[in-house]
Amino acid sequence: MDLLLERPDGPIAGVESKPKATVGPGDFAGLAGLRELIGKRFRAGALLYTGDQVLPCGKNLWAVPIEMLWSA
């Protein structure tokens, strides 16, 4: 896990990054493990990658192009 974001009232989101253009189910192991570990507190997981599409990858898990961090 590269980054955990926690709101004062308890919800948590996780962020990971992978320097690759395509992602698969195994790339989400850390985020999925966090989701299972914290249960209802888990709100979302984002895997930043070098691809060009936002992809849903399971319950509350998404692959997000890292470029979106600095583009409008």
Secondary structure, DSSP 8 states (H G I E B T S, - for coil): --EEEE-TTS-EEEEEE-SSS---GGGGHHHHHHHHHHGGGEEEEEEEESSSS-EE-STTEEEEEGGGGT--
